[in-house]
Amino acid sequence: MVKLRLKRCGRKQAVYRIIAIDARSRREGRDLRKVGFYDPINNQTHLNLPAILDFLDRGAQPTGTVHDISKKAGIFKELHLN
């Protein structure tokens, strides 16, 4: 099963990449594809909408935090329109 989850980057300040990864892999494991970026300190989000929608159509499950970030961006509205 593929999951959309956060992968931590940065040493002092936490910055995260949103990645598609096999559910059995660890958090810092090898990802299938990078689909976004999230900076909680500056509250910045960059998402690759076509890639995220493609993974969701194939049955990927987002984690709770990724689900909340995607919901704010309006991805699920676009998913229901397609």
VOMI-909111 format. One record per residue: x, y, z of N, C-alpha, C in turn. Coordinates in nm, 3 decimals. Example, Ala and Ser with C-alpha at 12.3 -4.5 7.8 and 13.67 -1.06 7.14 Angstrom:
residues 2
{n_X:1.319; n_Y:-0.569; n_Z:0.780; ca_X:1.230; ca_Y:-0.450; ca_Z:0.780; c_X:1.320; c_Y:-0.330; c_Z:0.780}
{n_X:1.285; n_Y:-0.225; n_Z:0.708; ca_X:1.367; ca_Y:-0.106; ca_Z:0.714; c_X:1.290; c_Y:0.003; c_Z:0.787}
END
This chain:
residues 82
{n_X:0.083; n_Y:-0.117; n_Z:0.000; ca_X:0.000; ca_Y:0.000; ca_Z:0.000; c_X:0.088; c_Y:0.124; c_Z:0.000}
{n_X:0.049; n_Y:0.222; n_Z:-0.076; ca_X:0.122; ca_Y:0.348; ca_Z:-0.087; c_X:0.056; c_Y:0.451; c_Z:0.005}
{n_X:0.139; n_Y:0.526; n_Z:0.075; ca_X:0.090; ca_Y:0.632; ca_Z:0.162; c_X:0.153; c_Y:0.764; c_Z:0.121}
{n_X:0.078; n_Y:0.871; n_Z:0.141; ca_X:0.131; ca_Y:1.006; ca_Z:0.127; c_X:0.163; c_Y:1.053; c_Z:0.268}
{n_X:0.290; n_Y:1.078; n_Z:0.295; ca_X:0.331; ca_Y:1.117; ca_Z:0.429; c_X:0.440; c_Y:1.221; c_Z:0.425}
{n_X:0.476; n_Y:1.271; n_Z:0.544; ca_X:0.579; ca_Y:1.374; ca_Z:0.555; c_X:0.715; c_Y:1.309; c_Z:0.577}
{n_X:0.817; n_Y:1.372; n_Z:0.518; ca_X:0.955; ca_Y:1.330; ca_Z:0.539; c_X:1.032; c_Y:1.453; c_Z:0.586}
{n_X:1.093; n_Y:1.443; n_Z:0.702; ca_X:1.159; ca_Y:1.558; ca_Z:0.762; c_X:1.288; c_Y:1.591; c_Z:0.690}
{n_X:1.310; n_Y:1.721; n_Z:0.668; ca_X:1.434; ca_Y:1.773; ca_Z:0.610; c_X:1.478; c_Y:1.890; c_Z:0.697}
{n_X:1.602; n_Y:1.922; n_Z:0.693; ca_X:1.651; ca_Y:2.034; ca_Z:0.772; c_X:1.696; c_Y:1.987; c_Z:0.909}
{n_X:1.795; n_Y:2.055; n_Z:0.962; ca_X:1.853; ca_Y:2.012; ca_Z:1.088; c_X:1.793; c_Y:2.083; c_Z:1.207}
{n_X:1.800; n_Y:2.215; n_Z:1.207; ca_X:1.752; ca_Y:2.290; ca_Z:1.323; c_X:1.603; c_Y:2.321; c_Z:1.311}
{n_X:1.563; n_Y:2.370; n_Z:1.198; ca_X:1.422; ca_Y:2.403; ca_Z:1.177; c_X:1.357; c_Y:2.290; c_Z:1.098}
{n_X:1.244; n_Y:2.245; n_Z:1.147; ca_X:1.174; ca_Y:2.135; ca_Z:1.082; c_X:1.107; c_Y:2.182; c_Z:0.954}
{n_X:1.145; n_Y:2.123; n_Z:0.843; ca_X:1.084; ca_Y:2.146; ca_Z:0.713; c_X:1.055; c_Y:2.007; c_Z:0.658}
{n_X:0.941; n_Y:1.991; n_Z:0.594; ca_X:0.898; ca_Y:1.858; ca_Z:0.551; c_X:0.872; c_Y:1.853; c_Z:0.402}
{n_X:0.903; n_Y:1.738; n_Z:0.343; ca_X:0.861; ca_Y:1.708; ca_Z:0.206; c_X:0.740; c_Y:1.616; c_Z:0.215}
{n_X:0.647; n_Y:1.635; n_Z:0.126; ca_X:0.534; ca_Y:1.542; ca_Z:0.116; c_X:0.570; c_Y:1.442; c_Z:0.009}
{n_X:0.572; n_Y:1.316; n_Z:0.045; ca_X:0.620; ca_Y:1.212; ca_Z:-0.046; c_X:0.519; c_Y:1.098; c_Z:-0.055}
{n_X:0.529; n_Y:1.024; n_Z:-0.162; ca_X:0.457; ca_Y:0.897; ca_Z:-0.178; c_X:0.558; c_Y:0.788; c_Z:-0.147}
{n_X:0.520; n_Y:0.697; n_Z:-0.055; ca_X:0.614; ca_Y:0.597; ca_Z:-0.008; c_X:0.537; c_Y:0.469; c_Z:0.026}
{n_X:0.605; n_Y:0.356; n_Z:0.019; ca_X:0.546; ca_Y:0.230; ca_Z:0.060; c_X:0.519; c_Y:0.236; c_Z:0.210}
{n_X:0.405; n_Y:0.189; n_Z:0.254; ca_X:0.364; ca_Y:0.201; ca_Z:0.394; c_X:0.457; c_Y:0.126; c_Z:0.489}
{n_X:0.526; n_Y:0.025; n_Z:0.441; ca_X:0.614; ca_Y:-0.053; ca_Z:0.527; c_X:0.750; c_Y:0.012; c_Z:0.547}
{n_X:0.781; n_Y:0.118; n_Z:0.470; ca_X:0.910; ca_Y:0.185; ca_Z:0.481; c_X:0.912; c_Y:0.279; c_Z:0.601}
{n_X:1.032; n_Y:0.307; n_Z:0.649; ca_X:1.045; ca_Y:0.401; ca_Z:0.759; c_X:1.027; c_Y:0.544; c_Z:0.709}
{n_X:1.018; n_Y:0.639; n_Z:0.800; ca_X:0.990; ca_Y:0.778; ca_Z:0.764; c_X:1.098; c_Y:0.836; c_Z:0.672}
{n_X:1.223; n_Y:0.805; n_Z:0.699; ca_X:1.332; ca_Y:0.860; ca_Z:0.617; c_X:1.372; c_Y:0.766; c_Z:0.504}
{n_X:1.289; n_Y:0.667; n_Z:0.474; ca_X:1.321; ca_Y:0.569; ca_Z:0.371; c_X:1.314; c_Y:0.627; c_Z:0.230}
{n_X:1.341; n_Y:0.541; n_Z:0.134; ca_X:1.341; ca_Y:0.584; ca_Z:-0.006; c_X:1.198; c_Y:0.603; c_Z:-0.054}
{n_X:1.172; n_Y:0.720; n_Z:-0.111; ca_X:1.037; ca_Y:0.752; ca_Z:-0.154; c_X:1.015; c_Y:0.715; c_Z:-0.300}
{n_X:0.889; n_Y:0.698; n_Z:-0.336; ca_X:0.854; ca_Y:0.672; ca_Z:-0.475; c_X:0.858; c_Y:0.801; c_Z:-0.557}
{n_X:0.806; n_Y:0.910; n_Z:-0.495; ca_X:0.805; ca_Y:1.038; ca_Z:-0.564; c_X:0.781; c_Y:1.149; c_Z:-0.463}
{n_X:0.845; n_Y:1.263; n_Z:-0.485; ca_X:0.821; ca_Y:1.382; ca_Z:-0.404; c_X:0.704; c_Y:1.458; c_Z:-0.467}
{n_X:0.601; n_Y:1.485; n_Z:-0.388; ca_X:0.481; ca_Y:1.549; ca_Z:-0.443; c_X:0.450; c_Y:1.683; c_Z:-0.378}
{n_X:0.532; n_Y:1.727; n_Z:-0.284; ca_X:0.505; ca_Y:1.856; ca_Z:-0.223; c_X:0.607; c_Y:1.894; c_Z:-0.119}
{n_X:0.583; n_Y:2.011; n_Z:-0.057; ca_X:0.674; ca_Y:2.069; ca_Z:0.040; c_X:0.590; c_Y:2.142; c_Z:0.143}
{n_X:0.627; n_Y:2.131; n_Z:0.272; ca_X:0.552; ca_Y:2.195; ca_Z:0.379; c_X:0.648; c_Y:2.255; c_Z:0.480}
{n_X:0.633; n_Y:2.385; n_Z:0.506; ca_X:0.714; ca_Y:2.455; ca_Z:0.605; c_X:0.620; c_Y:2.507; c_Z:0.714}
{n_X:0.614; n_Y:2.440; n_Z:0.831; ca_X:0.519; ca_Y:2.482; ca_Z:0.935; c_X:0.555; c_Y:2.613; c_Z:1.002}
{n_X:0.682; n_Y:2.651; n_Z:1.002; ca_X:0.723; ca_Y:2.774; ca_Z:1.068; c_X:0.675; c_Y:2.897; c_Z:0.990}
{n_X:0.697; n_Y:2.897; n_Z:0.859; ca_X:0.653; ca_Y:3.008; ca_Z:0.774; c_X:0.515; c_Y:2.985; c_Z:0.715}
{n_X:0.456; n_Y:2.869; n_Z:0.746; ca_X:0.324; ca_Y:2.831; ca_Z:0.697; c_X:0.316; c_Y:2.836; c_Z:0.544}
{n_X:0.416; n_Y:2.776; n_Z:0.479; ca_X:0.421; ca_Y:2.770; ca_Z:0.333; c_X:0.397; c_Y:2.627; c_Z:0.288}
{n_X:0.322; n_Y:2.614; n_Z:0.180; ca_X:0.294; ca_Y:2.483; ca_Z:0.123; c_X:0.304; c_Y:2.491; c_Z:-0.028}
{n_X:0.375; n_Y:2.397; n_Z:-0.087; ca_X:0.384; ca_Y:2.384; ca_Z:-0.233; c_X:0.345; c_Y:2.241; c_Z:-0.266}
{n_X:0.241; n_Y:2.225; n_Z:-0.348; ca_X:0.191; ca_Y:2.092; ca_Z:-0.381; c_X:0.191; c_Y:2.070; c_Z:-0.531}
{n_X:0.226; n_Y:1.949; n_Z:-0.573; ca_X:0.217; ca_Y:1.908; ca_Z:-0.712; c_X:0.080; c_Y:1.841; c_Z:-0.728}
{n_X:-0.021; n_Y:1.921; n_Z:-0.759; ca_X:-0.159; ca_Y:1.873; ca_Z:-0.761; c_X:-0.182; c_Y:1.755; c_Z:-0.855}
{n_X:-0.134; n_Y:1.757; n_Z:-0.980; ca_X:-0.158; ca_Y:1.641; ca_Z:-1.067; c_X:-0.098; c_Y:1.511; c_Z:-1.012}
{n_X:0.020; n_Y:1.520; n_Z:-0.951; ca_X:0.083; ca_Y:1.399; ca_Z:-0.897; c_X:0.005; c_Y:1.347; c_Z:-0.776}
{n_X:-0.040; n_Y:1.437; n_Z:-0.689; ca_X:-0.116; ca_Y:1.394; ca_Z:-0.572; c_X:-0.249; c_Y:1.332; c_Z:-0.614}
{n_X:-0.318; n_Y:1.395; n_Z:-0.708; ca_X:-0.444; ca_Y:1.340; ca_Z:-0.756; c_X:-0.425; c_Y:1.204; c_Z:-0.821}
{n_X:-0.315; n_Y:1.187; n_Z:-0.893; ca_X:-0.285; ca_Y:1.058; ca_Z:-0.957; c_X:-0.266; c_Y:0.948; c_Z:-0.852}
{n_X:-0.190; n_Y:0.978; n_Z:-0.746; ca_X:-0.170; ca_Y:0.879; ca_Z:-0.641; c_X:-0.299; c_Y:0.849; c_Z:-0.567}
{n_X:-0.381; n_Y:0.950; n_Z:-0.542; ca_X:-0.508; ca_Y:0.927; ca_Z:-0.473; c_X:-0.604; c_Y:0.844; c_Z:-0.558}
{n_X:-0.601; n_Y:0.867; n_Z:-0.690; ca_X:-0.684; ca_Y:0.785; ca_Z:-0.779; c_X:-0.640; c_Y:0.639; c_Z:-0.779}
{n_X:-0.512; n_Y:0.615; n_Z:-0.761; ca_X:-0.460; ca_Y:0.479; ca_Z:-0.758; c_X:-0.480; c_Y:0.410; c_Z:-0.623}
{n_X:-0.530; n_Y:0.483; n_Z:-0.523; ca_X:-0.559; ca_Y:0.422; ca_Z:-0.394; c_X:-0.463; c_Y:0.455; c_Z:-0.282}
{n_X:-0.378; n_Y:0.554; n_Z:-0.301; ca_X:-0.286; ca_Y:0.592; ca_Z:-0.194; c_X:-0.364; c_Y:0.655; c_Z:-0.079}
{n_X:-0.319; n_Y:0.629; n_Z:0.043; ca_X:-0.384; ca_Y:0.681; ca_Z:0.162; c_X:-0.298; c_Y:0.791; c_Z:0.224}
{n_X:-0.352; n_Y:0.912; n_Z:0.242; ca_X:-0.275; ca_Y:1.018; ca_Z:0.308; c_X:-0.279; c_Y:1.000; c_Z:0.460}
{n_X:-0.170; n_Y:1.038; n_Z:0.527; ca_X:-0.171; ca_Y:1.038; ca_Z:0.673; c_X:-0.256; c_Y:1.155; c_Z:0.721}
{n_X:-0.278; n_Y:1.164; n_Z:0.849; ca_X:-0.365; ca_Y:1.268; ca_Z:0.904; c_X:-0.318; c_Y:1.409; c_Z:0.872}
{n_X:-0.189; n_Y:1.434; n_Z:0.890; ca_X:-0.135; ca_Y:1.567; ca_Z:0.865; c_X:-0.139; c_Y:1.602; c_Z:0.718}
{n_X:-0.105; n_Y:1.508; n_Z:0.633; ca_X:-0.109; ca_Y:1.532; ca_Z:0.489; c_X:-0.253; c_Y:1.552; c_Z:0.443}
{n_X:-0.346; n_Y:1.482; n_Z:0.505; ca_X:-0.488; ca_Y:1.499; ca_Z:0.473; c_X:-0.533; c_Y:1.641; c_Z:0.506}
{n_X:-0.491; n_Y:1.692; n_Z:0.622; ca_X:-0.528; ca_Y:1.828; ca_Z:0.662; c_X:-0.467; c_Y:1.933; c_Z:0.569}
{n_X:-0.341; n_Y:1.914; n_Z:0.531; ca_X:-0.274; ca_Y:2.007; ca_Z:0.440; c_X:-0.344; c_Y:2.005; c_Z:0.304}
{n_X:-0.378; n_Y:1.887; n_Z:0.256; ca_X:-0.445; ca_Y:1.874; ca_Z:0.127; c_X:-0.586; c_Y:1.933; c_Z:0.130}
{n_X:-0.651; n_Y:1.918; n_Z:0.242; ca_X:-0.787; ca_Y:1.972; ca_Z:0.256; c_X:-0.786; c_Y:2.125; c_Z:0.249}
{n_X:-0.685; n_Y:2.187; n_Z:0.312; ca_X:-0.673; ca_Y:2.332; ca_Z:0.307; c_X:-0.646; c_Y:2.380; c_Z:0.164}
{n_X:-0.572; n_Y:2.299; n_Z:0.087; ca_X:-0.540; ca_Y:2.336; ca_Z:-0.051; c_X:-0.655; c_Y:2.308; c_Z:-0.146}
{n_X:-0.757; n_Y:2.234; n_Z:-0.103; ca_X:-0.873; ca_Y:2.206; ca_Z:-0.187; c_X:-0.855; c_Y:2.091; c_Z:-0.283}
{n_X:-0.768; n_Y:1.999; n_Z:-0.251; ca_X:-0.742; ca_Y:1.886; ca_Z:-0.341; c_X:-0.863; c_Y:1.793; c_Z:-0.349}
{n_X:-0.932; n_Y:1.773; n_Z:-0.238; ca_X:-1.042; ca_Y:1.679; ca_Z:-0.237; c_X:-1.162; c_Y:1.731; c_Z:-0.315}
{n_X:-1.176; n_Y:1.863; n_Z:-0.327; ca_X:-1.280; ca_Y:1.918; ca_Z:-0.412; c_X:-1.253; c_Y:1.885; c_Z:-0.559}
{n_X:-1.125; n_Y:1.896; n_Z:-0.599; ca_X:-1.087; ca_Y:1.863; ca_Z:-0.735; c_X:-1.099; c_Y:1.714; c_Z:-0.761}
{n_X:-1.074; n_Y:1.633; n_Z:-0.659; ca_X:-1.085; ca_Y:1.488; ca_Z:-0.675; c_X:-1.230; c_Y:1.449; c_Z:-0.700}
{n_X:-1.325; n_Y:1.514; n_Z:-0.632; ca_X:-1.466; ca_Y:1.482; ca_Z:-0.652; c_X:-1.517; c_Y:1.538; c_Z:-0.784}
{n_X:-1.458; n_Y:1.646; n_Z:-0.836; ca_X:-1.500; ca_Y:1.700; ca_Z:-0.964; c_X:-1.459; c_Y:1.610; c_Z:-1.078}
{n_X:-1.347; n_Y:1.540; n_Z:-1.063; ca_X:-1.300; ca_Y:1.448; ca_Z:-1.167; c_X:-1.379; c_Y:1.324; c_Z:-1.154}
END
